[in-house]
Amino acid sequence: MDGDGRLMSCLTVTVALGARSYDVLIGEGALEAGAARLAALCPRRRALIVADGTALGLHRARLESALRKAGLDALIHAVEGGEGAKSWAGLESLVDWMLDQGMERGEALIAFGGGTVGDLAGFAAAVMKRGCAFVQIPTTLLAQVDSSVGGKTGINTRQGKNLAGAFHQPSLVIADTGFLATLPAREMRAGYAEIVKAGMIADRPLFERLEALGANALEGEALTQAIAGAVAFKARIVAGDEHERGARALLNLGHTFAHAFEAEAAKGALIHGEAVAAGLVLAMRYSVRLGVCPPADAARAENHIAACGLPARIAQLPGGPYDAARLVARMGSDKKNTGGAITLVLARALGGAYISPGADPADLECFLNEEMER
Ligand SMILES: NC(=O)c1ccc[n+]([C@@H]2O[C@H](COP(=O)([O-])OP(=O)(O)OC[C@H]3O[C@@H](n4cnc5c(N)ncnc54)[C@H](O)[C@@H]3O)[C@@H](O)[C@H]2O)c1
């Protein structure tokens, strides 16, 4: 126990990348349990933190208390969460702040917030004096299960999402589930979509455990276990293909559809995990249409996603109405594409995702038009 009666134990998942390996500490109290390790990355006894303003407002006292007990003074650069944070302007102001603090290469930058703050912080750390260490303290479910692990960092440009960035691995990730207590239910559900995704790609037992739990998968110890399952899955994929030259692209199951919806949605109406949820169902159903996946597997995916209160059909997605031809045009500019042809991640079964280059745009448009009628 710490002085506030918090249990200082957590699950640990290691991302095995040789000399750049790092641990992900998961659970309620992971912050206090990991504070000494964090302090070891801050040799000047100060913690340089870029923080989501909302998460900071809710959890500042706890964060500063844990750091103080580990002998660290907190220096905080607060930013507004959301996609706006991931911009050239946001990067410039963060790097300027780090330089103004006299930050040295040997010091770590700490990201406290959701995926947007984590992506921004990681990119700033990658370019700061040609690379300094950074630590992720993710405060959204999406960031705990997905974005804080794997070293993809970056910002959005006026041409689209995540188009400028770097691979830069964190030195430590502290996924304290206590921070999720203040997360709006909609954001919780959105993060859960990425957990389901992990099972659907290549971990059928994980999917089946989640399916059996239904909406209860989002509660208490079941949630900690589900986060650890998804992180362990991602850690295995990243360890085998750090720079996305092969299997790591599987993590994009549902994302080619999702990114198209996000690009087309009314501004601010649709959040990433919601688009992913519908995208996962579309990827399964398109696989059925191509005759490669049993319809029963697609139905199970759809039923579980719907049971957890996530949008499983296009008609349920906020931010519409959507136009199939425009969606397919968006899919044509996805980062995974090569030679102008659309690459999809499809599935032969639940837990059997594969990369499928050369999708037929006319057939995709027809499929999306049919799906909009459901
Ligand atoms: N790098 C990667 O591998 C990777 C993977 C997946 C997603 N992403 C990126 O992650 C981003 C989405 O991340 P996100 O869903 O965490 O969004 P986000 O960072 O915008 O956070 C969502 C909202 O939750 C608020 N918030 C954060 N913590 C809170 C807390 N504890 N309590 C209450 N409110 C809190 C934020 O202020 C914000 O309004 C996208 O930009 C996406 O591209 C990156």
The ligand as an ORCA input file, in Angstrom:
! r2SCAN-3c Opt
* xyz 0 1
  N       0.286      5.930    -31.886
  C      -0.543      4.917    -32.080
  O      -0.134      3.762    -32.253
  C      -2.014      5.176    -32.068
  C      -2.914      4.096    -32.038
  C      -4.278      4.373    -31.963
  C      -4.728      5.680    -31.919
  N      -3.821      6.701    -31.966
  C      -4.247      8.097    -31.899
  O      -4.854      8.321    -30.631
  C      -5.722      9.435    -30.743
  C      -7.000      9.150    -29.977
  O      -6.699      9.003    -28.632
  P      -7.830      9.142    -27.513
  O      -9.015      8.373    -27.905
  O      -7.166      8.836    -26.229
  O      -8.256     10.671    -27.643
  P      -7.875     12.015    -26.862
  O      -6.439     12.076    -26.523
  O      -8.420     13.118    -27.680
  O      -8.717     11.897    -25.508
  C     -10.118     11.812    -25.588
  C     -10.790     12.814    -24.645
  O     -10.673     12.344    -23.307
  C     -10.215     13.409    -22.450
  N      -9.528     12.727    -21.362
  C      -8.301     12.164    -21.360
  N      -8.083     11.503    -20.215
  C      -9.193     11.671    -19.454
  C      -9.588     11.215    -18.162
  N      -8.811     10.392    -17.445
  N     -10.789     11.574    -17.701
  C     -11.630     12.372    -18.442
  N     -11.321     12.797    -19.675
  C     -10.117     12.459    -20.171
  C      -9.396     14.280    -23.351
  O      -9.320     15.598    -22.865
  C     -10.180     14.208    -24.645
  O     -11.229     15.137    -24.639
  C      -5.938      9.681    -32.215
  O      -5.257     10.854    -32.600
  C      -5.325      8.454    -32.885
  O      -4.789      8.754    -34.156
  C      -2.482      6.465    -32.036
*
